[in-house]
C-alpha cells in the first residue's frame, strides 16, 4: 500500500509517501512558511537530489495541493495520479485520555481532537487543518490519526498524576500525558528486533533527545513513565524549552516582571533551554563549536543538558528496578557522540561499559557498549513516519 504520511505544523507541512509493504520511502519533502509571501516547498527527486520551489501558499490546503502537484509531476513525481495513494496517516500531537492507540479518522474523532485544543493550542489545530484539507482534496480516502500521547496511556496513575487538587484532574484533565510516543514505541520495538530480545521480558530506557527531548521507561514493551507532562515543556532541558522548573519561580517571575500567561508561555517555550542559557543557539552543533572557542555559557548549557538526561536515566533505572537496554535516538541521540559518551561514562554504577570506537558512529543502528557490559546501550535512528504508515495500513486493511 502507498501511504501518505503528513505532519502538519502551524506554518509547515512535512510529508513522506511510503510503501507500507516494502517500507520504502517513495517521496519526501516539506512546506515551510505557509501564509507568508516567501513560502516554499522542498523535496527529494527520484534520483536523490533535492529541489526547492518558491510558491505562494496562503493556507495548508494549498500547501498540500502543491505537494500533490509534485508527487504527480510527469518528470519529478513518483505516482501517475492521486488514486495511487491508498490512505493518509496523520501525526496528531495530543489525544488526552481519549485515545490509547491509532484510530480511523471519523467526524467523532475530529471532535475529540478539537476538545484537546486547550492543552495543545499550537499543534492540534494544525493537525485538524491537515485532516480537513485531505477531506476536501481526496474525498473518501481513508485517514488515520496516530497520537504522540497514545503510547504513554499505559502509565499507572502514580506516574501520570500531579499532586494538584484532584478536582483539577477531574475537571480539566490536568495530568502527565507524555509526547514523542510514536518515536519511543518505534525505537523500543526496533531495538528488541535489532538485539534479538523479547520485548515482553525487557527493561528499557528510551532517550529521544534533540531540540525537543523526552525519556521513557519501557517495561515489557509498555510505557510506565515519561519525562514530558501535560505539555511538551516538562522534563529535559531542550533547545528552547525550559524543562523541569520550580513552578514557584514562574509565579515569582510573573510578579516581578508583570508578564501575562502568553508572555510566560513564550519564555518557557521559545526563549529558554539551551538557547536561553548559552545566548548563542538552540543547535547543539553551534554549542559544541562555541565550547571549542572557550565560551563558558555554552559549556554550562551543554553540562546542564547532559545532566538532565543523566538524572532521568538514573530515576527510570530505579523505577524499572534495573535496566537491560538504553536506547539513544533523535537528532542529538543519533549524532552527538560526545553527549552519548558523557552520559555512558556516568553509568558505570549500572555496569555500562562504553565501546569508544563503536560510539564514533553517527546516525546508524549500532551497539555502543562492549560485549561484557551489563547494560546494552544502542543507537536506533527513529522512524516515526514508518510507524505511522504501518499503523495506517493495519487500520485500513493492509493489502501487501
C-alpha positions as CSV (number, residue, x, y, z in Angstrom):
1,X,0.0,0.0,0.0
2,X,1.1,3.6,-0.7
3,X,0.6,5.6,2.5
4,X,1.0,9.4,2.5
5,X,2.2,10.5,6.0
6,X,1.5,14.1,6.9
7,X,2.9,16.1,9.9
8,X,1.2,19.4,9.9
9,X,2.6,22.3,12.0
10,X,1.2,25.8,12.5
11,X,3.0,27.0,9.4
12,X,4.5,23.9,7.9
13,X,3.7,20.5,6.3
14,X,6.2,17.6,6.3
15,X,5.3,14.6,4.2
16,X,6.5,11.1,3.2
17,X,5.0,8.7,0.7
18,X,5.8,5.2,2.0
19,X,5.2,1.8,0.6
20,X,4.0,0.0,3.8
21,X,4.7,-3.4,2.4
22,X,8.4,-2.8,1.4
23,X,9.0,0.1,3.9
24,X,10.4,2.1,1.0
25,X,10.2,5.9,1.1
26,X,9.0,6.8,-2.3
27,X,9.0,10.5,-1.8
28,X,9.5,13.1,0.9
29,X,9.7,16.8,1.5
30,X,8.2,19.7,3.3
31,X,6.5,23.0,3.0
32,X,7.6,26.0,5.2
33,X,6.3,29.5,5.9
34,X,2.7,28.8,5.0
35,X,0.8,32.1,4.8
36,X,3.9,34.2,4.2
37,X,5.0,35.7,0.9
38,X,8.2,33.6,0.8
39,X,6.6,30.2,1.4
40,X,8.4,27.3,-0.3
41,X,8.3,23.6,-0.9
42,X,11.4,21.5,-0.8
43,X,11.5,17.9,-1.8
44,X,13.7,15.0,-2.9
45,X,13.7,13.9,-6.5
46,X,13.6,10.3,-7.5
47,X,17.4,10.3,-8.2
48,X,18.0,11.5,-4.6
49,X,18.8,15.1,-5.4
50,X,16.9,17.9,-3.7
51,X,14.9,20.8,-5.2
52,X,13.2,23.9,-3.7
53,X,10.2,25.6,-5.3
54,X,9.1,29.0,-4.0
55,X,5.3,29.3,-4.5
56,X,2.6,31.3,-2.7
57,X,0.7,29.1,-0.3
58,X,-1.8,31.1,1.8
59,X,-3.0,28.1,3.8
60,X,-2.5,24.3,4.5
61,X,-4.9,23.3,1.8
62,X,-2.9,25.0,-0.9
63,X,0.3,23.6,0.6
64,X,-1.0,20.1,0.4
65,X,-2.3,20.8,-3.2
66,X,1.3,21.8,-4.1
67,X,2.6,18.6,-2.5
68,X,0.2,16.6,-4.7
69,X,1.3,18.5,-7.7
70,X,5.0,17.5,-7.1
71,X,4.0,13.9,-6.4
72,X,2.2,13.5,-9.7
73,X,4.5,15.6,-11.8
74,X,5.5,13.7,-15.0
75,X,9.2,14.4,-14.5
76,X,9.7,14.9,-10.8
77,X,6.9,12.8,-9.4
78,X,6.6,9.2,-8.3
79,X,3.0,8.4,-9.0
80,X,0.8,8.9,-12.1
81,X,-2.3,10.1,-10.2
82,X,-3.6,10.6,-6.7
83,X,-5.7,7.4,-6.9
84,X,-2.4,5.5,-6.2
85,X,-2.4,6.9,-2.7
86,X,-4.3,4.3,-0.6
87,X,-4.6,6.2,2.6
88,X,-3.3,9.1,4.6
89,X,-1.8,8.9,8.1
90,X,-1.5,11.9,10.3
91,X,0.7,12.7,13.2
92,X,-1.7,14.1,15.9
93,X,0.1,15.6,18.9
94,X,-2.4,15.4,21.8
95,X,-5.1,12.8,22.4
96,X,-5.5,13.3,26.2
97,X,-7.4,10.3,27.7
98,X,-9.4,9.8,24.6
99,X,-7.0,7.8,22.5
100,X,-4.7,5.0,23.6
101,X,-4.0,3.8,20.1
102,X,-4.1,4.9,16.5
103,X,-7.6,5.3,15.0
104,X,-9.5,5.8,11.8
105,X,-10.5,9.4,11.4
106,X,-14.2,10.0,11.7
107,X,-16.3,13.1,12.5
108,X,-16.4,11.9,16.1
109,X,-12.6,11.6,16.3
110,X,-12.2,15.1,14.8
111,X,-14.5,16.5,17.5
112,X,-12.5,14.7,20.3
113,X,-9.2,16.0,18.8
114,X,-10.7,19.5,18.9
115,X,-11.6,19.1,22.5
116,X,-7.8,18.7,23.1
117,X,-7.1,22.2,21.7
118,X,-6.7,23.9,25.1
119,X,-3.7,21.6,26.0
120,X,-2.1,21.7,22.6
121,X,-3.0,25.1,21.1
122,X,-0.1,25.2,18.7
123,X,-0.3,21.6,17.4
124,X,-3.7,20.1,17.4
125,X,-5.4,22.9,15.4
126,X,-2.8,22.4,12.7
127,X,-3.3,18.7,12.7
128,X,-7.0,19.1,12.2
129,X,-6.4,21.6,9.4
130,X,-4.4,18.9,7.6
131,X,-7.1,16.3,8.1
132,X,-9.8,18.7,6.8
133,X,-7.7,19.6,3.8
134,X,-7.5,15.9,2.8
135,X,-11.2,15.6,3.2
136,X,-11.6,18.3,0.6
137,X,-8.7,17.3,-1.7
138,X,-9.1,13.5,-1.5
139,X,-12.7,12.9,-0.6
140,X,-13.5,9.4,0.5
141,X,-9.8,8.5,1.1
142,X,-9.3,6.8,4.5
143,X,-7.3,8.7,7.1
144,X,-5.8,7.6,10.3
145,X,-4.7,9.6,13.3
146,X,-1.5,8.5,15.1
147,X,-1.2,10.2,18.5
148,X,2.1,11.3,20.2
149,X,0.4,10.7,23.6
150,X,-1.1,7.2,22.9
151,X,1.9,5.1,23.8
152,X,2.0,6.6,27.2
153,X,-1.6,5.8,28.1
154,X,-0.3,2.6,29.8
155,X,1.3,4.7,32.6
156,X,-0.1,4.0,36.0
157,X,-1.8,6.8,37.9
158,X,1.0,7.1,40.3
159,X,3.2,8.2,37.4
160,X,0.8,10.4,35.5
161,X,-0.9,12.2,38.3
162,X,0.3,15.6,39.5
163,X,0.0,16.4,43.2
164,X,-2.5,19.2,42.5
165,X,-6.1,19.1,43.9
166,X,-7.7,16.0,42.4
167,X,-10.6,18.1,41.2
168,X,-8.2,19.8,38.7
169,X,-7.7,16.4,37.1
170,X,-11.4,15.6,37.0
171,X,-12.5,19.0,35.7
172,X,-9.6,19.9,33.4
173,X,-7.7,16.7,32.6
174,X,-4.5,18.1,34.2
175,X,-2.1,15.1,34.3
176,X,1.1,13.9,32.6
177,X,0.4,12.6,29.1
178,X,3.9,12.5,27.6
179,X,4.9,13.0,24.0
180,X,7.2,11.6,21.3
181,X,5.2,8.4,21.9
182,X,5.4,7.2,18.3
183,X,9.2,7.6,18.3
184,X,9.5,5.8,21.7
185,X,7.3,3.0,20.5
186,X,9.2,2.6,17.3
187,X,12.7,2.5,18.8
188,X,11.6,0.2,21.7
189,X,10.3,-2.3,19.2
190,X,13.1,-1.9,16.8
191,X,15.8,-2.2,19.5
192,X,14.4,-5.5,20.6
193,X,14.4,-6.7,17.0
194,X,17.9,-5.5,16.5
195,X,19.2,-7.0,19.7
196,X,17.1,-10.2,19.4
197,X,15.3,-9.6,22.7
198,X,11.8,-10.4,23.7
199,X,10.1,-7.1,24.4
200,X,7.8,-8.7,27.0
201,X,10.8,-9.5,29.1
202,X,12.9,-6.4,28.7
203,X,13.5,-3.3,30.9
204,X,14.4,-0.4,28.6
205,X,15.0,3.3,28.8
206,X,14.5,5.1,25.5
207,X,16.1,8.5,25.1
208,X,14.6,10.7,22.4
209,X,16.9,13.7,22.7
210,X,17.3,16.6,20.3
211,X,15.9,20.1,20.1
212,X,12.9,18.6,21.8
213,X,13.6,15.7,24.1
214,X,12.0,13.1,26.3
215,X,12.9,9.9,28.1
216,X,10.6,7.0,28.7
217,X,10.8,3.9,31.0
218,X,9.5,0.9,29.0
219,X,8.7,-2.3,30.8
220,X,7.7,-5.4,28.8
221,X,7.0,-3.2,25.8
222,X,4.8,-0.7,27.6
223,X,5.5,2.9,28.7
224,X,5.3,3.2,32.5
225,X,6.7,6.7,32.9
226,X,7.9,9.5,30.7
227,X,9.5,12.9,31.3
228,X,7.2,15.2,29.4
229,X,3.9,16.1,31.0
230,X,0.6,17.9,30.3
231,X,2.6,19.8,27.6
232,X,6.0,19.2,26.0
233,X,7.7,21.8,28.3
234,X,8.2,19.4,31.2
235,X,11.2,17.2,31.7
236,X,14.5,17.5,30.0
237,X,16.2,20.8,29.2
238,X,15.6,21.3,25.4
239,X,16.7,23.5,22.6
240,X,14.3,26.4,23.6
241,X,12.0,24.8,26.2
242,X,12.7,25.1,29.9
243,X,12.1,21.6,31.0
244,X,11.7,21.0,34.8
245,X,11.5,24.2,36.8
246,X,10.1,25.2,40.2
247,X,6.5,26.5,39.4
248,X,7.0,29.0,42.2
249,X,9.8,30.5,40.2
250,X,7.4,31.1,37.3
251,X,4.9,32.8,39.7
252,X,7.8,34.9,41.0
253,X,8.9,35.9,37.5
254,X,5.4,36.9,36.6
255,X,5.0,39.0,39.7
256,X,8.4,40.8,39.2
257,X,8.1,41.5,35.5
258,X,4.3,41.9,35.1
259,X,4.2,39.4,32.2
260,X,0.9,37.7,31.4
261,X,0.4,34.0,30.7
262,X,1.0,34.4,27.0
263,X,4.3,36.2,27.6
264,X,5.3,33.5,30.1
265,X,4.5,30.8,27.6
266,X,6.8,32.4,25.1
267,X,9.6,32.4,27.6
268,X,9.3,28.8,28.6
269,X,8.7,27.5,25.1
270,X,10.8,29.8,22.8
271,X,13.5,31.6,24.9
272,X,14.7,29.1,27.4
273,X,16.6,25.8,27.3
274,X,20.0,25.6,25.5
275,X,19.3,28.9,23.8
276,X,18.4,30.7,27.0
277,X,21.4,29.6,28.9
278,X,24.0,29.9,26.1
279,X,22.7,33.0,24.5
280,X,24.0,31.6,21.2
281,X,21.8,29.0,19.7
282,X,19.5,26.0,20.3
283,X,21.5,23.9,17.9
284,X,24.0,21.6,19.7
285,X,26.4,21.8,16.8
286,X,26.7,25.5,17.4
287,X,27.1,24.9,21.2
288,X,30.0,22.4,20.6
289,X,31.7,24.9,18.3
290,X,31.4,27.7,20.9
291,X,32.8,25.4,23.6
292,X,35.8,24.8,21.5
293,X,36.3,28.6,21.4
294,X,36.2,28.6,25.2
295,X,32.7,30.0,25.7
296,X,31.7,29.4,29.3
297,X,28.0,29.8,28.9
298,X,28.0,27.3,26.1
299,X,29.8,24.9,28.3
300,X,27.2,25.4,31.1
301,X,24.4,24.8,28.6
302,X,25.9,21.5,27.5
303,X,26.6,20.5,31.1
304,X,23.0,21.2,32.1
305,X,21.7,19.4,29.0
306,X,23.6,16.2,29.7
307,X,23.0,16.4,33.4
308,X,19.2,16.3,33.0
309,X,19.4,13.3,30.7
310,X,21.6,11.5,33.2
311,X,19.2,12.3,36.1
312,X,16.2,10.8,34.2
313,X,18.1,7.7,33.2
314,X,19.0,7.2,36.9
315,X,15.4,7.8,38.0
316,X,14.0,5.4,35.5
317,X,16.6,2.7,36.3
318,X,15.2,2.9,39.8
319,X,11.5,2.8,38.6
320,X,12.3,-0.3,36.5
321,X,14.3,-1.9,39.3
322,X,17.2,-2.2,36.9
323,X,17.6,-1.8,33.2
324,X,18.6,-4.2,30.3
325,X,18.8,-1.7,27.4
326,X,19.3,2.0,27.0
327,X,18.4,3.5,23.6
328,X,19.6,6.8,22.1
329,X,17.6,8.3,19.3
330,X,16.6,11.8,18.0
331,X,18.9,14.4,16.5
332,X,21.3,14.5,19.4
333,X,20.9,10.9,20.4
334,X,21.7,9.7,16.9
335,X,24.5,12.1,16.1
336,X,26.2,13.8,19.1
337,X,28.8,11.2,20.1
338,X,30.1,13.5,22.9
339,X,26.8,13.6,24.7
340,X,26.4,9.8,24.5
341,X,29.9,9.3,25.8
342,X,29.5,11.7,28.7
343,X,26.2,10.0,29.7
344,X,27.6,6.5,29.5
345,X,30.7,7.4,31.5
346,X,28.5,8.2,34.4
347,X,26.5,5.0,34.2
348,X,29.3,2.7,35.3
349,X,27.3,2.0,38.5
350,X,24.8,0.2,36.4
351,X,27.5,-1.8,34.7
352,X,27.7,0.2,31.5
353,X,31.0,-0.3,29.6
354,X,31.2,2.1,26.6
355,X,33.0,1.0,23.5
356,X,34.6,4.3,22.4
357,X,35.2,3.1,18.8
358,X,31.7,2.0,18.3
359,X,30.4,5.2,19.7
360,X,32.1,7.2,16.9
361,X,29.3,6.1,14.5
362,X,26.6,8.6,13.7
363,X,23.0,8.0,12.5
364,X,23.2,4.2,12.3
365,X,21.9,1.3,14.3
366,X,24.7,0.2,16.5
367,X,25.6,-1.1,19.9
368,X,28.0,1.3,21.6
369,X,28.8,-0.8,24.6
370,X,31.3,-3.6,25.0
371,X,30.1,-7.3,24.9
372,X,30.8,-7.6,28.6
373,X,28.7,-4.6,29.5
374,X,25.8,-5.5,31.9
375,X,23.6,-3.0,30.2
376,X,23.4,-2.8,26.4
377,X,23.4,0.7,25.1
378,X,22.5,1.2,21.5
379,X,21.7,3.9,18.9
380,X,18.4,3.4,16.9
381,X,17.5,6.1,14.4
382,X,13.9,6.9,14.9
383,X,11.3,6.5,12.1
384,X,8.0,7.9,13.2
385,X,6.8,8.1,9.6
386,X,7.2,4.4,9.1
387,X,5.3,3.7,12.3
388,X,2.5,6.0,11.2
389,X,2.4,4.3,7.8
390,X,2.3,0.8,9.3
391,X,-0.4,1.8,11.7
392,X,-2.4,3.3,8.9
393,X,-2.0,0.3,6.7
394,X,-3.1,-2.0,9.5
395,X,-6.2,0.0,10.3
396,X,-7.4,0.5,6.8
397,X,-6.6,-3.1,5.7
398,X,-3.1,-3.9,4.5
399,X,-3.1,-5.3,1.0
400,X,0.5,-6.5,0.8
